[in-house]
């Protein structure tokens, strides 16, 4: 079996993941909790209080798992490496995935940066093939641009060699 790729993401991506997950958890919590809070304020039913407590406990556990436990594990599992012939990506906590993308198949390379990643000075590199897109998230912006340009150059060279 081939060794895991050697390059890791920028450690700041853990903060981006935490903030992103916290926003989604809070939104989902509010969507689930507010209807029961409204019913509880209108009617004096004990079952509404029990449901609200269960929802609160569930989202508290979800927050701890998603914001404290998973980001370091996810960061440790995300690896990539670029060689002269292919891009190797390994990721996943429970379902581990490994992608080996030959540069002969690469059609396009892009960098992406949302507002949260921009605030942390990070970008994502996307490599597109006919089979789909593969993204390497959480690389410093300067390194992402170098990686994108190098991948595009290796793809051009691979196509010329055929």
Secondary structure, DSSP 8 states (H G I E B T S, - for coil): -----SEE--TTHHHHHHHHHHHHHHHHHHHHHHHHHHHHHHS--HHHHHHHHHHHHHHHHHHHIIIIIHHHHHHHH-EEEE-SSEEEEEE-SSS-EEEEEEGGGEEEEEEE--HHHHHTTEEEEEEEETTEEEEEEEEEHHHHHHHHHHHHHHHHHHHHH-
